[in-house]
Amino acid sequence: MRRRVLRAATLIASVGLLAFASGCDEKLSDIAGPSPGLTPTYSSIAQNIFASTDGSGRTACTQCHTNQGRVPAANLNLLPEAGYAQLVGVASVQKPGAIRVIPGDADGSYLVHKLDGRADIVGQRMPRNAGPFLTEGQMLIIRRWIDQGAQNN
């Protein structure tokens, strides 16, 4: 019961934050936390999240998700020039039936599930090294990019 109440409160807070963030012209740097240059575009997410270690010490996704000198983890290469084609509309190799990024549907996108550490994921929450994980603000910006159609911009 307590867990349901906590989940409901988290959902209400997230919806409130999303409504606030999408309803006004806030500075994204105010919510992006350790990635102050982060914007809801693929190029920004690729550069500031996938390919960079941030101010909190979270390691770049490309530490594991690269094809340079290795097979990328989960066959997902997140180098900026390759990541978009491997994310948007592409099935997960770990979880049959899951799509990595569904344009317009952040909550249905497996990428969001993996970054949030939801109960339905296969394997571990990302990043695998047990954190630090993405902040709520970073996740909000990723969700916004997906909900706005996951454009290759």
N, C-alpha and C positions, 0 to 999 in steps of 0.2 A: 504494500500500500504506500509506504513512504517513498519507494522508488518511483511509483506512478506520479505521485505529487511532485517529486523532484523533476521528473521528465516533463510534466505539464508546465511547471514553472520555467524550466529551461526553454521549452517551446514558445511560451508566451513572451519571454524575454527576447528570444531570437526573432520572433515575428515583429516585436516592437522595434528592435534594432534595425531589422530589414525595412520596416515601414519608414522609420526615421531616415535611414540612409538613402532609400530610393525616393523619398518624398521631398528632399531638400538638396541643395547644392553644397553639402558638407565637403570639407577638404578630406579627400581620401587619405591623405597623410595622417590625419587625426585618428583614423581607425586602423591603419595598416600596421601599426606597431613597429616591429623591427625591420620592416620593408617599406620605409616612408615613400619611395618612388613608385609603389605598386598601384596600378590602375586596372580596371576590368577589360583588358585587352590581352589577346594571346601573347603578343610580343613582350608585354610587361610581365606577365605571369611566367613566361619562359625564362626571361632574364632574371627577375627578382626572386622567384621561388624555385623553379626547376634547376637553374644553372648557378645559383648563388647560395653561399652560406650567409645567413642573416645575422643581425646584431644580437640575437638571443643565443647564438651558437648552433642553431639548427643547421645541419649539413645540407649541402646542395643535393637535390634528387639525382642529379647526374653522377654522383659518386657511385651509384649502383645501376642506374638506368642510362647506360651509355653503351655504344657499340665500339668504342675505341679501345682496342686491346682485349675485348671480352664479349661474351654474349650478354646483352642487357638483361637485368632481372625481369622476370615475367615477360620476356621478349618485348619490353617497352623501352624504347630509346627516347629519352626526353631532352636530347640536345636540341637547342632552339630550331635548327633547320629541319629536324625530323619529327619532333614531338607532335605537332598538330595532326599530321597524317596518321599518327599512331594512336591518337586519343579520340578524335571526334568521329562518332559513328562506328567505332571499332569494338568488336567483342572482346571481352576479357578472356585471357587464356587460363586464368585461375578459376573463374566461376562461370560455368556454362549458363548462357542466357543473359548475362549481365553485359551492358554496354558501358565502355569506359566514360564517354561523355555523350550525353543526349542533348543536342541543342534545344534550349528552351526549357529544360527539365533538370535542374541541379539536383533536386531530391532523388530523382531516379538514376542519376549518373553514378556509376561505380567508383569513379575517381573520388567523389565527395564521400562516399561510404568508407573508402580506404583511409582517406585523410581524417575523417571524423572518428574512425575506429568503431564503427557500428557493429552490432552483434551478427549481422548477416554476411560479413566478409569472410573470405578464405585467406588463411595466413594471418599475418600481423598487420597492425595499424602502421601507417606510414607517417614519418620515416621509421624504418625498422629498428633503429638503435634506441628505441624507447624515449625519444624526445631529445630536446624540446620539440613539441609538435607545433603546427601552425596555430596562430592566435585566432580568436573569433573574428577579428577584423580582417586578417588575411583570408580566412575562409569565406567571409562575407563577400569580399571582392572576387574571389574565384567563383562563388555561386552566382554573383551578379553577371560575370562574363558568360557563364553557361546559360543563365535565364534570359539574357539578351540575345541568345542565338549562337553562342560559341563561335563567333566570327574569327577568321584567320587575319586578324588585324594587329 
